[in-house]
């Protein structure tokens, strides 16, 4: 028969072993992967936020992923045409004016998605007329003599132009882009000015000086 002390030691060892097994079995081991974090869009910007019809602009999305997952980008718009891959796209405006929304969806490939939108306005902006030249056939006149003056102008929007003429002295005869200026009887330098208007608030002005004298080259 074994001594009591030996049996007690064995029993104590078994008890400690049982407690250890129970402790290990009672502590769950977390083998689950960490929860996926959503991508973050920090900015969505366009190099132009107002366009003429059929014009284009570039749009850039700045995004990051807290888990450092590789991101993919999907672009869409409620009008016009959108093209491009990755964080940069090109949007081409439609022919119709109005406000349009461009949307980007950023995905991390693990069901994490972030979405952002930007609004771009399409409007017809009136462009000013352009006067390329204002020329008088004669730059030196005798008193009471006259010279034709021609304004060469155009409108970038192809609006019809009208012309308003002014002279510091003498008389202007005619209308449109070509008139005749009749010099006064007094010697001096006189200014003739024209303003070309497009009928929509756009205008451009130019002037020319003519000398009235009895000099040899006066007409």
Backbone as a printed PyTorch tensor [residue, N CA C, xyz], in Angstrom:
tensor([[[  0.8510,  -1.1880,   0.0000],
         [  0.0000,   0.0000,   0.0000],
         [  0.8840,   1.2350,   0.0000]],

        [[  0.4930,   2.1900,  -0.9170],
         [  1.3310,   3.3820,  -1.0580],
         [  1.0900,   4.3170,   0.1020]],

        [[  2.0780,   5.0560,   0.4560],
         [  1.9050,   6.0250,   1.5480],
         [  0.8570,   7.0650,   1.2080]],

        [[  0.2500,   7.6420,   2.2270],
         [ -0.8010,   8.6670,   2.0370],
         [ -0.2310,   9.8940,   1.3510]],

        [[  0.9810,  10.2320,   1.6910],
         [  1.5880,  11.4430,   1.1170],
         [  1.7340,  11.3260,  -0.3880]],

        [[  2.0440,  10.1240,  -0.8680],
         [  2.2110,   9.9490,  -2.3140],
         [  0.8860,  10.0930,  -3.0170]],

        [[ -0.1580,   9.4720,  -2.4700],
         [ -1.4790,   9.5820,  -3.0890],
         [ -1.9790,  11.0150,  -3.0630]],

        [[ -1.6560,  11.7120,  -1.9890],
         [ -2.0880,  13.1160,  -1.8780],
         [ -1.4180,  13.9830,  -2.9290]],

        [[ -0.1340,  13.6920,  -3.1780],
         [  0.5820,  14.4590,  -4.2050],
         [ -0.0340,  14.2310,  -5.5740]],

        [[ -0.3530,  12.9270,  -5.8530],
         [ -0.9470,  12.6230,  -7.1530],
         [ -2.3110,  13.2920,  -7.3010]],

        [[ -3.0790,  13.2300,  -6.2340],
         [ -4.4170,  13.8330,  -6.2690],
         [ -4.3260,  15.3400,  -6.4640]],

        [[ -3.3740,  15.9330,  -5.7750],
         [ -3.1890,  17.3880,  -5.9330],
         [ -2.7880,  17.7230,  -7.3590]],

        [[ -1.9080,  16.9040,  -7.9570],
         [ -1.4850,  17.1340,  -9.3430],
         [ -2.6380,  17.0170, -10.3100]],

        [[ -3.4970,  16.0130, -10.0870],
         [ -4.6620,  15.8370, -10.9580],
         [ -5.6080,  17.0220, -10.8490]],

        [[ -5.7660,  17.5110,  -9.6270],
         [ -6.6590,  18.6660,  -9.4320],
         [ -6.1290,  19.8870, -10.1810]],

        [[ -4.8170,  20.1300, -10.0560],
         [ -4.2230,  21.2800, -10.7780],
         [ -4.3440,  21.1200, -12.2930]],

        [[ -4.1690,  19.8820, -12.7710],
         [ -4.2890,  19.6180, -14.2060],
         [ -5.7060,  19.8690, -14.6800]],

        [[ -6.6810,  19.4170, -13.8630],
         [ -8.0860,  19.6320, -14.2220],
         [ -8.4250,  21.1200, -14.2440]],

        [[ -7.9150,  21.8520, -13.2790],
         [ -8.1680,  23.3050, -13.2380],
         [ -7.5650,  23.9880, -14.4610]],

        [[ -6.3560,  23.5720, -14.8370],
         [ -5.7000,  24.1770, -16.0020],
         [ -6.4930,  23.9140, -17.2680]],

        [[ -6.9800,  22.6580, -17.3950],
         [ -7.7750,  22.3220, -18.5870],
         [ -9.0390,  23.1580, -18.6340]],

        [[ -9.6770,  23.2930, -17.4720],
         [-10.9120,  24.0860, -17.4180],
         [-10.6470,  25.5510, -17.7570]],

        [[ -9.5390,  26.0720, -17.2680],
         [ -9.2200,  27.4760, -17.5460],
         [ -8.9340,  27.7000, -19.0230]],

        [[ -8.1480,  26.7820, -19.5950],
         [ -7.8220,  26.9320, -21.0200],
         [ -9.0670,  26.7670, -21.8720]],

        [[ -9.8800,  25.7830, -21.5230],
         [-11.1000,  25.5620, -22.2980],
         [-12.1120,  26.6690, -22.1290]],

        [[-12.0600,  27.3650, -21.0100],
         [-13.0380,  28.4270, -20.7670],
         [-12.6450,  29.7660, -21.3390]],

        [[-11.4280,  29.9380, -21.8630],
         [-10.9860,  31.2050, -22.4600],
         [-11.0490,  31.0860, -23.9760]],

        [[-12.0380,  31.7110, -24.5900],
         [-12.1660,  31.6040, -26.0500],
         [-10.9880,  32.2690, -26.7560]],

        [[-10.5400,  31.6370, -27.8140],
         [ -9.4520,  32.1720, -28.6280],
         [-10.0600,  32.9120, -29.8120]],

        [[ -9.7480,  34.2070, -29.9390],
         [-10.3110,  35.0370, -31.0130],
         [ -9.5050,  34.8310, -32.2890]],

        [[-10.0670,  33.9990, -33.1680],
         [ -9.4210,  33.7530, -34.4540],
         [-10.0680,  34.5330, -35.5870]],

        [[-11.0140,  35.4270, -35.2490],
         [-11.7020,  36.1970, -36.2750],
         [-10.7890,  37.3020, -36.8190]],

        [[-10.8300,  37.5310, -38.1360],
         [-10.0330,  38.6350, -38.6980],
         [-10.5740,  39.9740, -38.2240]],

        [[ -9.7410,  41.0190, -38.2050],
         [-10.2190,  42.3370, -37.7590],
         [-11.3190,  42.8540, -38.6810]],

        [[-12.2180,  43.6390, -38.1350],
         [-13.3400,  44.1800, -38.9070],
         [-12.8260,  45.1360, -39.9850]],

        [[-13.3740,  44.9840, -41.1910],
         [-12.9630,  45.8330, -42.3100],
         [-13.4050,  47.2740, -42.0750]],

        [[-12.5020,  48.2090, -42.2980],
         [-12.8130,  49.6300, -42.1640],
         [-13.0920,  50.2400, -43.5360]],

        [[-14.0250,  51.1770, -43.5610],
         [-14.4600,  51.7760, -44.8110],
         [-13.3880,  52.7040, -45.3980]],

        [[-13.3200,  52.8050, -46.7310],
         [-12.4600,  53.8310, -47.3390],
         [-12.9190,  55.2270, -46.9250]],

        [[-12.0050,  56.1740, -47.0150],
         [-12.3040,  57.5620, -46.6350],
         [-11.9940,  58.4700, -47.8230]],

        [[-12.9980,  59.2400, -48.2750],
         [-12.7950,  60.2380, -49.3340],
         [-12.5630,  61.5840, -48.6610]],

        [[-11.3780,  62.1280, -48.8420],
         [-11.0550,  63.4050, -48.1960],
         [-11.4210,  64.6010, -49.0610]],

        [[-11.4580,  64.4250, -50.4010],
         [-11.8400,  65.5490, -51.2630],
         [-12.2570,  65.0360, -52.6350]],

        [[-13.1290,  65.8200, -53.2780],
         [-13.5370,  65.5790, -54.6640],
         [-13.6130,  66.9440, -55.3230]],

        [[-12.6960,  67.2320, -56.2410],
         [-12.5820,  68.5740, -56.8040],
         [-12.5460,  68.5280, -58.3270]],

        [[-13.0650,  69.6020, -58.9370],
         [-13.0260,  69.7760, -60.3920],
         [-12.1930,  71.0050, -60.7080]],

        [[-11.4230,  70.9490, -61.8020],
         [-10.6110,  72.1100, -62.1490],
         [-11.4650,  73.2590, -62.6880]],

        [[-12.7330,  72.9730, -63.0400],
         [-13.6990,  74.0090, -63.3920],
         [-15.0630,  73.5580, -62.8800]],

        [[-15.7610,  74.4600, -62.2180],
         [-17.0830,  74.1140, -61.7090],
         [-18.1970,  74.7980, -62.4910]],

        [[-17.8350,  75.5240, -63.5490],
         [-18.8170,  76.0700, -64.4850],
         [-18.2470,  75.9510, -65.8860]],

        [[-19.0260,  75.3360, -66.7700],
         [-18.5620,  75.0510, -68.1220],
         [-19.5510,  75.5540, -69.1560]],

        [[-19.0350,  75.7930, -70.3480],
         [-19.8900,  76.0140, -71.4990],
         [-20.4190,  74.6650, -71.9740]],

        [[-21.5430,  74.6340, -72.6740],
         [-22.0310,  73.3740, -73.2280],
         [-20.9640,  72.6830, -74.0720]],

        [[-20.8480,  71.3600, -73.8890],
         [-19.9280,  70.4860, -74.6220],
         [-18.4610,  70.6750, -74.2410]],

        [[-18.1790,  71.5290, -73.2630],
         [-16.8060,  71.6890, -72.7760],
         [-16.4910,  70.5830, -71.7620]],

        [[-15.2090,  70.4340, -71.4100],
         [-14.7840,  69.3530, -70.5150],
         [-14.0060,  69.8930, -69.3260]],

        [[-14.0130,  69.1100, -68.2470],
         [-13.2020,  69.4410, -67.0720],
         [-12.6650,  68.1480, -66.4680]],

        [[-11.6020,  68.2760, -65.6790],
         [-11.0040,  67.1350, -64.9880],
         [-11.4550,  67.1220, -63.5340]],

        [[-11.7700,  65.9320, -63.0320],
         [-12.2450,  65.7720, -61.6560],
         [-11.3190,  64.7940, -60.9460]],

        [[-10.9000,  65.1580, -59.7370],
         [ -9.9520,  64.3230, -58.9940],
         [-10.5190,  63.9560, -57.6300]],

        [[-10.4090,  62.6800, -57.2920],
         [-10.8470,  62.1730, -55.9900],
         [ -9.6190,  61.7950, -55.1680]],

        [[ -9.5470,  62.3260, -53.9570],
         [ -8.4780,  61.9650, -53.0270],
         [ -9.0720,  61.0740, -51.9480]],

        [[ -8.5990,  59.8260, -51.8790],
         [ -9.1700,  58.8590, -50.9390],
         [ -8.0640,  58.0010, -50.3350]],

        [[ -8.3810,  57.3810, -49.1910],
         [ -7.4370,  56.4860, -48.5250],
         [ -8.2180,  55.3660, -47.8480]],

        [[ -7.5030,  54.3200, -47.4550],
         [ -8.1350,  53.1970, -46.7650],
         [ -7.3890,  52.9270, -45.4640]],

        [[ -8.0860,  52.9340, -44.3150],
         [ -7.4150,  52.7170, -43.0280],
         [ -6.7070,  51.3670, -42.9470]],

        [[ -7.2180,  50.3650, -43.7030],
         [ -6.6000,  49.0400, -43.7000],
         [ -5.5340,  48.8970, -44.7770]],

        [[ -5.2830,  50.0010, -45.5050],
         [ -4.3180,  50.0200, -46.6010],
         [ -4.6960,  49.0530, -47.7230]],

        [[ -6.0010,  48.8310, -47.8860],
         [ -6.4710,  48.0240, -49.0120],
         [ -6.3210,  48.8240, -50.3000]],

        [[ -6.1440,  48.1110, -51.4070],
         [ -6.0820,  48.7710, -52.7050],
         [ -7.4770,  49.2340, -53.1000]],

        [[ -7.5820,  50.4750, -53.5590],
         [ -8.8840,  51.0670, -53.8580],
         [ -9.1650,  51.0630, -55.3530]],

        [[-10.4430,  50.9090, -55.6810],
         [-10.9030,  51.0520, -57.0650],
         [-11.9560,  52.1510, -57.1100]],

        [[-12.0970,  52.7780, -58.2840],
         [-12.9600,  53.9490, -58.4290],
         [-13.9770,  53.7150, -59.5420]],

        [[-15.2260,  54.0670, -59.2530],
         [-16.2930,  53.9670, -60.2430],
         [-16.9540,  55.3370, -60.3730]],

        [[-17.0010,  55.8650, -61.6110],
         [-17.5120,  57.2110, -61.8580],
         [-18.8440,  57.1600, -62.5940]],

        [[-19.7230,  58.1120, -62.2830],
         [-21.0020,  58.2260, -62.9840],
         [-21.4550,  59.6800, -62.9490]],

        [[-22.3880,  60.0270, -63.8330],
         [-22.9290,  61.3920, -63.8910],
         [-24.3690,  61.3200, -64.3730]],

        [[-25.1780,  62.2970, -63.9480],
         [-26.5840,  62.3130, -64.3590],
         [-26.8000,  63.0710, -65.6630]],

        [[-25.7300,  63.3410, -66.3720],
         [-25.8020,  63.9950, -67.6720],
         [-24.4020,  64.1670, -68.2210]],

        [[-24.2790,  64.3500, -69.5150],
         [-22.9630,  64.4680, -70.1200],
         [-22.2660,  63.1230, -70.1960]],

        [[-20.9760,  63.1490, -70.4550],
         [-20.1820,  61.9220, -70.5840],
         [-19.0360,  61.9410, -69.5910]],

        [[-18.8230,  60.7970, -68.9270],
         [-17.7370,  60.6630, -67.9640],
         [-16.7950,  59.5660, -68.4490]],

        [[-15.4920,  59.8130, -68.3620],
         [-14.5120,  58.8250, -68.8010],
         [-13.3120,  58.8690, -67.8750]],

        [[-12.6010,  57.7450, -67.8140],
         [-11.4120,  57.6910, -66.9830],
         [-11.5040,  56.5930, -65.9490]],

        [[-10.3380,  56.1610, -65.4590],
         [-10.2460,  55.1560, -64.4190],
         [ -9.3600,  55.6880, -63.3060]],

        [[ -9.4760,  55.0780, -62.1490],
         [ -8.6590,  55.5260, -61.0450],
         [ -9.1970,  56.8000, -60.4240]],

        [[ -8.3560,  57.5250, -59.7240],
         [ -8.8290,  58.6870, -58.9670],
         [ -9.1260,  59.9230, -59.8010]],

        [[ -8.8400,  59.9020, -61.1100],
         [ -9.0780,  61.0710, -61.9630],
         [ -9.9760,  60.6900, -63.1260]],

        [[-10.9490,  61.5690, -63.4190],
         [-11.8690,  61.3400, -64.5340],
         [-12.0650,  62.6440, -65.2930]],

        [[-12.5500,  62.5340, -66.5210],
         [-12.8700,  63.6960, -67.3500],
         [-14.3630,  63.6950, -67.6340]],

        [[-15.0060,  64.8150, -67.3450],
         [-16.4410,  64.9470, -67.6040],
         [-16.6610,  65.9480, -68.7240]],

        [[-17.4520,  65.5580, -69.7180],
         [-17.8110,  66.4280, -70.8300],
         [-19.2650,  66.8360, -70.6850]],

        [[-19.5050,  68.1340, -70.6660],
         [-20.8490,  68.6590, -70.4400],
         [-21.7640,  68.3530, -71.6180]],

        [[-23.0640,  68.2220, -71.3590],
         [-24.0200,  68.0540, -72.4520],
         [-24.2840,  69.3840, -73.1450]],

        [[-25.1030,  69.3540, -74.1780],
         [-25.4380,  70.5850, -74.8920],
         [-26.4100,  71.4490, -74.1000]],

        [[-27.1930,  70.8260, -73.2340],
         [-28.2070,  71.5660, -72.4700],
         [-27.5930,  72.2020, -71.2280]],

        [[-27.9980,  73.4290, -70.9230],
         [-27.5220,  74.1000, -69.7150],
         [-28.2180,  73.5290, -68.4820]],

        [[-27.6260,  73.7790, -67.3150],
         [-28.2050,  73.2970, -66.0660],
         [-27.1260,  72.8650, -65.1000]],

        [[-27.5560,  72.2870, -63.9650],
         [-26.6330,  71.7780, -62.9520],
         [-26.5880,  70.2550, -63.0380]],

        [[-25.3840,  69.7040, -63.0260],
         [-25.2040,  68.2650, -63.1760],
         [-24.3550,  67.7260, -62.0280]],

        [[-24.6520,  66.4790, -61.6390],
         [-23.9720,  65.8530, -60.5060],
         [-23.0780,  64.7220, -61.0020]],

        [[-21.8150,  64.7810, -60.5990],
         [-20.8590,  63.7120, -60.8900],
         [-20.5990,  62.9600, -59.5840]],

        [[-20.6940,  61.6320, -59.6440],
         [-20.5610,  60.7920, -58.4550],
         [-19.3740,  59.8500, -58.6050]],

        [[-18.6130,  59.6920, -57.5220],
         [-17.5450,  58.7030, -57.4920],
         [-17.8200,  57.7330, -56.3480]],

        [[-17.6090,  56.4580, -56.6240],
         [-17.7450,  55.4080, -55.6150],
         [-16.3930,  54.7280, -55.4590]],

        [[-15.8830,  54.7400, -54.2340],
         [-14.5680,  54.1710, -53.9430],
         [-14.7620,  52.8730, -53.1690]],

        [[-14.1630,  51.7820, -53.6630],
         [-14.3340,  50.4640, -53.0470],
         [-12.9850,  49.8710, -52.6640]],

        [[-12.9690,  49.1570, -51.5270],
         [-11.7300,  48.5050, -51.0850],
         [-11.6780,  47.0280, -51.4580]],

        [[-12.6900,  46.5400, -52.1960],
         [-12.7160,  45.1390, -52.5910],
         [-13.1740,  44.1950, -51.5050]],

        [[-13.5510,  44.7250, -50.3360],
         [-14.0060,  43.9010, -49.2080],
         [-15.3570,  44.3960, -48.6990]],

        [[-16.1740,  44.8680, -49.6330],
         [-17.5090,  45.4020, -49.3200],
         [-17.4610,  46.7500, -48.6120]],

        [[-16.2910,  47.3300, -48.5330],
         [-16.1900,  48.6830, -47.9890],
         [-16.3000,  49.7050, -49.1030]],

        [[-17.2760,  50.5980, -49.0120],
         [-17.5470,  51.5590, -50.0800],
         [-17.7570,  52.9490, -49.4870]],

        [[-17.1980,  53.9600, -50.1650],
         [-17.4390,  55.3660, -49.8120],
         [-17.8700,  56.0930, -51.0820]],

        [[-18.7930,  57.0380, -50.9400],
         [-19.3490,  57.7550, -52.0880],
         [-19.2850,  59.2580, -51.8480]],

        [[-18.9960,  60.0080, -52.9200],
         [-18.9900,  61.4720, -52.8400],
         [-19.5130,  62.0290, -54.1590]],

        [[-20.0480,  63.2670, -54.1080],
         [-20.6130,  63.9130, -55.2940],
         [-20.1100,  65.3440, -55.4100]],

        [[-20.1140,  65.8450, -56.6600],
         [-19.7900,  67.2430, -56.9230],
         [-20.7590,  67.7530, -57.9780]],

        [[-21.1790,  69.0080, -57.8290],
         [-22.1090,  69.6260, -58.7750],
         [-21.3530,  70.5770, -59.6900]],

        [[-21.6110,  70.4640, -60.9870],
         [-20.9780,  71.3220, -61.9900],
         [-22.0750,  72.0000, -62.7970]],

        [[-21.9470,  73.3010, -62.9660],
         [-22.9400,  74.0770, -63.7030],
         [-22.5330,  74.2270, -65.1630]],

        [[-23.5120,  74.0850, -66.0370],
         [-23.3120,  74.3020, -67.4730],
         [-24.1340,  75.5200, -67.8650]],

        [[-23.4570,  76.5560, -68.3270],
         [-24.1350,  77.8130, -68.6490],
         [-23.5080,  78.4400, -69.8830]],

        [[-24.3140,  79.1970, -70.5800],
         [-23.8270,  79.9340, -71.7440],
         [-23.3540,  81.2940, -71.2560]],

        [[-22.0660,  81.4990, -71.2460],
         [-21.4780,  82.7590, -70.7980],
         [-21.2840,  83.6730, -72.0010]],

        [[-21.8350,  84.8700, -71.9190],
         [-21.7190,  85.8000, -73.0360],
         [-20.2810,  86.2860, -73.1690]],

        [[-19.7480,  86.1650, -74.3620],
         [-18.4060,  86.6590, -74.6400],
         [-18.4840,  88.0230, -75.3190]],

        [[-17.5500,  88.8760, -74.9880],
         [-17.5770,  90.2490, -75.4850],
         [-17.1800,  90.3180, -76.9540]],

        [[-17.7230,  91.3070, -77.6640],
         [-17.2770,  91.5430, -79.0440],
         [-15.7880,  91.8870, -79.0650]],

        [[-15.1830,  91.6720, -80.2130],
         [-13.7590,  91.9710, -80.3890],
         [-13.6060,  92.9140, -81.5790]],

        [[-12.9840,  94.0730, -81.3400],
         [-12.6700,  95.0050, -82.4260],
         [-11.2280,  94.7590, -82.8470]],

        [[-11.0540,  94.2830, -84.0610],
         [ -9.7030,  93.9990, -84.5460],
         [ -9.0100,  95.2490, -85.0670]],

        [[ -9.7760,  96.1660, -85.6460],
         [ -9.1580,  97.3980, -86.1430],
         [-10.2210,  98.4740, -86.3360]],

        [[ -9.7810,  99.7120, -86.2470],
         [-10.6080, 100.8850, -86.5640],
         [ -9.7220, 101.8030, -87.3990]],

        [[-10.0420, 101.9410, -88.6580],
         [ -9.1460, 102.6590, -89.5710],
         [ -9.8840, 103.7490, -90.3360]],

        [[ -9.2000, 104.8770, -90.4730],
         [ -9.6910, 105.9660, -91.3210],
         [ -8.9000, 105.9450, -92.6280]],

        [[ -9.5940, 106.1570, -93.7230],
         [ -8.9020, 106.1470, -95.0140],
         [ -7.8750, 107.2660, -95.0900]],

        [[ -8.1920, 108.4080, -94.4540],
         [ -7.2690, 109.5440, -94.4170],
         [ -7.0560, 109.9540, -92.9660]],

        [[ -5.7910, 110.0850, -92.5880],
         [ -5.4640, 110.4990, -91.2190],
         [ -5.2890, 112.0070, -91.0940]],

        [[ -5.1260, 112.7080, -92.2510],
         [ -4.9840, 114.1680, -92.2530],
         [ -6.0090, 114.7330, -93.2360]],

        [[ -6.8020, 115.6640, -92.7490],
         [ -7.8570, 116.2530, -93.5780],
         [ -7.7710, 117.7700, -93.5670]],

        [[ -8.2170, 118.3580, -94.6430],
         [ -8.4210, 119.8050, -94.6680],
         [ -9.7470, 120.1230, -93.9900]],

        [[ -9.9300, 121.3250, -93.5090],
         [-11.1970, 121.7000, -92.8870],
         [-12.3760, 121.4040, -93.8120]],

        [[-13.4430, 120.8670, -93.2220],
         [-14.6930, 120.5320, -93.9060],
         [-14.5610, 119.3850, -94.9010]],

        [[-13.3990, 118.7530, -94.9530],
         [-13.2370, 117.5790, -95.8050],
         [-13.7600, 116.3510, -95.0540]],

        [[-13.6920, 115.1800, -95.6770],
         [-14.2450, 113.9850, -95.0160],
         [-13.4230, 112.7470, -95.3520]],

        [[-13.6360, 111.7010, -94.5420],
         [-12.9600, 110.4240, -94.7590],
         [-13.8420, 109.2780, -94.2910]],

        [[-13.8480, 108.1520, -95.0010],
         [-14.5290, 106.9560, -94.5020],
         [-13.7550, 106.3610, -93.3200]],

        [[-14.4800, 105.8230, -92.3680],
         [-13.8790, 105.1370, -91.2160],
         [-14.5540, 103.7710, -91.0930]],

        [[-13.7480, 102.7290, -90.9850],
         [-14.2810, 101.3610, -90.9490],
         [-13.8660, 100.6510, -89.6650]],

        [[-14.8450, 100.0210, -89.0510],
         [-14.5920,  99.2030, -87.8550],
         [-14.6730,  97.7260, -88.2410]],

        [[-13.5870,  97.0090, -88.0220],
         [-13.5480,  95.5660, -88.2960],
         [-13.6960,  94.8350, -86.9640]],

        [[-14.8750,  94.2370, -86.7360],
         [-15.1660,  93.6000, -85.4480],
         [-15.9070,  92.2830, -85.6650]],

        [[-15.8580,  91.4370, -84.6360],
         [-16.6180,  90.1840, -84.6740],
         [-17.0460,  89.8230, -83.2560]],

        [[-17.9800,  88.8830, -83.1570],
         [-18.4520,  88.4240, -81.8550],
         [-18.1630,  86.9290, -81.7200]],

        [[-17.4490,  86.5030, -80.6450],
         [-17.1180,  85.0810, -80.4820],
         [-18.3420,  84.1770, -80.4110]],

        [[-19.4760,  84.7280, -79.9320],
         [-20.7100,  83.9500, -79.8540],
         [-21.5490,  84.0590, -81.1230]],

        [[-20.9990,  84.7460, -82.1180],
         [-21.6840,  84.9650, -83.3950],
         [-22.9760,  85.7690, -83.2370]],

        [[-23.0190,  86.6220, -82.2140],
         [-24.1480,  87.5500, -82.0770],
         [-24.0310,  88.6360, -83.1380]],

        [[-25.1740,  89.1710, -83.5410],
         [-25.1750,  90.3030, -84.4720],
         [-24.7240,  91.5590, -83.7420]],

        [[-23.8250,  92.3020, -84.3570],
         [-23.2800,  93.4990, -83.7290],
         [-23.9490,  94.7530, -84.2660]],

        [[-24.1030,  95.7140, -83.3690],
         [-24.5290,  97.0600, -83.7700],
         [-23.4430,  98.0340, -83.3380]],

        [[-23.4150,  99.2130, -83.9860],
         [-22.3010, 100.1420, -83.7920],
         [-22.8220, 101.5120, -83.3890]],

        [[-22.1970, 102.0650, -82.3680],
         [-22.5160, 103.4150, -81.9000],
         [-21.2720, 104.2730, -82.1190]],

        [[-21.4370, 105.3630, -82.8760],
         [-20.3090, 106.2220, -83.2290],
         [-20.3770, 107.5410, -82.4790]],

        [[-19.1900, 108.0650, -82.1680],
         [-19.0850, 109.3600, -81.4810],
         [-17.8680, 110.1010, -82.0290]],

        [[-17.9920, 111.4010, -82.1770],
         [-16.8660, 112.2400, -82.6100],
         [-16.7490, 113.4390, -81.6870]],

        [[-15.5150, 113.7990, -81.3610],
         [-15.3090, 114.9460, -80.4700],
         [-15.6750, 116.2630, -81.1500]],

        [[-15.7390, 116.2580, -82.4680],
         [-16.1880, 117.4290, -83.2430],
         [-16.4590, 116.9480, -84.6620]],

        [[-17.0430, 117.8050, -85.4770],
         [-17.3940, 117.4020, -86.8320],
         [-18.6790, 116.5940, -86.8320]],

        [[-18.9590, 115.9540, -87.9510],
         [-20.2020, 115.1930, -88.0940],
         [-19.9190, 113.7780, -88.5840]],

        [[-20.7470, 112.8370, -88.1090],
         [-20.6750, 111.4520, -88.5600],
         [-21.8940, 111.1770, -89.4280]],

        [[-21.6440, 110.6460, -90.6030],
         [-22.7200, 110.3250, -91.5350],
         [-22.7260, 108.8180, -91.7670]],

        [[-23.8900, 108.1980, -91.6150],
         [-24.0210, 106.7650, -91.8530],
         [-24.1770, 105.9860, -90.5690]],

        [[-24.2140, 104.6620, -90.7150],
         [-24.3510, 103.7500, -89.5750],
         [-23.7510, 102.4040, -89.9480]],

        [[-23.7300, 101.4920, -88.9850],
         [-23.1060, 100.1940, -89.2330],
         [-21.6150, 100.2350, -88.9980]],

        [[-20.8900,  99.3240, -89.6540],
         [-19.4550,  99.2280, -89.3810],
         [-18.6100, 100.2210, -90.1690]],

        [[-19.2250, 100.9560, -91.1250],
         [-18.4890, 101.9720, -91.8880],
         [-19.2990, 103.2580, -91.9490]],

        [[-18.6570, 104.3710, -91.5780],
         [-19.3130, 105.6830, -91.6150],
         [-18.3640, 106.6830, -92.2720]],

        [[-18.8700, 107.8700, -92.4840],
         [-18.0480, 108.9650, -93.0110],
         [-17.9920, 110.0710, -91.9750]],

        [[-16.7820, 110.5040, -91.6890],
         [-16.6260, 111.6190, -90.7530],
         [-16.3060, 112.8790, -91.5390]],

        [[-17.0700, 113.9340, -91.2740],
         [-16.8640, 115.2400, -91.9030],
         [-16.1500, 116.1340, -90.9040]],

        [[-14.9880, 116.6140, -91.2930],
         [-14.1690, 117.4170, -90.3850],
         [-14.7870, 118.7870, -90.1370]],

        [[-14.5260, 119.3640, -88.9580],
         [-14.9760, 120.7360, -88.6980],
         [-14.0840, 121.7320, -89.4480]],

        [[-14.4040, 122.9900, -89.3270],
         [-13.6230, 124.0300, -90.0080],
         [-12.3610, 124.4100, -89.2380]],

        [[-12.3180, 124.0420, -87.9730],
         [-11.1800, 124.4370, -87.1390],
         [-10.0680, 123.3950, -87.1960]],

        [[ -8.8300, 123.9030, -87.1730],
         [ -7.6850, 123.0020, -87.1270],
         [ -7.6240, 122.3030, -85.7600]],

        [[ -7.0060, 121.1400, -85.7760],
         [ -6.8130, 120.4230, -84.5110],
         [ -6.8270, 118.9140, -84.7160]],

        [[ -6.6430, 118.1950, -83.6050],
         [ -6.7050, 116.7300, -83.6100],
         [ -8.0340, 116.3070, -82.9990]],

        [[ -8.7380, 115.4340, -83.6840],
         [-10.0790, 115.0470, -83.2510],
         [-10.1620, 113.5210, -83.1050]],

        [[-10.9760, 113.1200, -82.1540],
         [-11.1250, 111.6890, -81.8460],
         [-12.4870, 111.1860, -82.3060]],

        [[-12.4640, 110.0820, -83.0280],
         [-13.6930, 109.4010, -83.4220],
         [-13.6850, 108.0390, -82.7320]],

        [[-14.7580, 107.7370, -82.0220],
         [-14.8360, 106.4960, -81.2500],
         [-16.0410, 105.6810, -81.7000]],

        [[-15.8790, 104.3620, -81.6790],
         [-16.9760, 103.4470, -81.9910],
         [-17.1170, 102.4350, -80.8580]],

        [[-18.3570, 102.0740, -80.5560],
         [-18.6610, 101.0150, -79.5920],
         [-19.4710,  99.9390, -80.3020]],

        [[-18.9440,  98.7200, -80.3060],
         [-19.6490,  97.5810, -80.8960],
         [-20.3790,  96.8370, -79.7830]],

        [[-21.6770,  96.6160, -79.9410],
         [-22.4840,  95.9550, -78.9160],
         [-23.1280,  94.6920, -79.4950]],

        [[-23.2900,  93.6740, -78.6290],
         [-23.8630,  92.4040, -79.0910],
         [-25.3290,  92.2310, -78.7230]],

        [[-25.9320,  93.2500, -78.0840],
         [-27.3360,  93.1630, -77.7150],
         [-27.6020,  92.3660, -76.4590]],

        [[-26.5480,  91.8550, -75.8200],
         [-26.7200,  91.0780, -74.5860],
         [-25.8410,  91.6240, -73.4660]],

        [[-25.5280,  92.8980, -73.5720],
         [-24.7160,  93.5390, -72.5430],
         [-23.2340,  93.5220, -72.8090]],

        [[-22.8130,  92.8290, -73.8530],
         [-21.3970,  92.7960, -74.1940],
         [-21.0440,  93.8940, -75.1730]],

        [[-19.9470,  94.5790, -74.9210],
         [-19.5420,  95.6530, -75.8160],
         [-18.0290,  95.8270, -75.8080]],

        [[-17.5350,  96.4560, -76.8750],
         [-16.1130,  96.7820, -77.0020],
         [-15.9990,  98.1280, -77.6940]],

        [[-15.0000,  98.9130, -77.3090],
         [-14.8320, 100.2610, -77.8700],
         [-13.4170, 100.4520, -78.3970]],

        [[-13.3080, 101.3230, -79.3980],
         [-12.0070, 101.6830, -79.9620],
         [-12.1070, 103.0940, -80.5150]],

        [[-10.9630, 103.7600, -80.6530],
         [-10.9730, 105.1330, -81.1590],
         [ -9.8110, 105.3610, -82.1210]],

        [[ -9.9600, 106.3890, -82.9470],
         [ -8.9220, 106.7840, -83.8840],
         [ -8.8500, 108.3080, -83.8970]],

        [[ -7.6620, 108.8560, -84.0430],
         [ -7.4760, 110.3090, -84.0870],
         [ -7.1930, 110.7520, -85.5220]],

        [[ -7.8070, 111.8620, -85.8960],
         [ -7.6020, 112.4500, -87.2230],
         [ -7.2230, 113.9170, -87.0430]],

        [[ -6.2300, 114.3490, -87.8050],
         [ -5.7390, 115.7250, -87.7000],
         [ -6.3280, 116.5610, -88.8360]],

        [[ -6.8840, 117.6970, -88.4630],
         [ -7.3930, 118.6630, -89.4540],
         [ -6.3620, 119.7850, -89.5580]],

        [[ -5.8400, 119.9720, -90.7540],
         [ -4.7670, 120.9500, -90.9420],
         [ -4.7140, 121.3690, -92.4140]],

        [[ -3.8160, 122.2980, -92.6920],
         [ -3.5850, 122.7210, -94.0810],
         [ -2.2550, 122.1820, -94.5900]],

        [[ -1.7790, 121.1270, -93.9110],
         [ -0.4860, 120.5540, -94.2780],
         [ -0.5550, 119.8910, -95.6510]],

        [[  0.6280, 119.6420, -96.2150],
         [  0.6980, 119.1740, -97.5900],
         [  0.0580, 117.8260, -97.8260]],

        [[  0.0260, 116.9520, -96.8060],
         [ -0.5430, 115.6220, -97.0000],
         [ -2.0130, 115.5450, -96.5950]],

        [[ -2.6190, 116.6860, -96.3130],
         [ -4.0410, 116.6880, -95.9460],
         [ -4.8940, 116.4610, -97.1790]],

        [[ -5.9430, 115.6720, -97.0020],
         [ -6.8150, 115.3200, -98.1240],
         [ -7.9430, 116.3580, -98.2630]]])
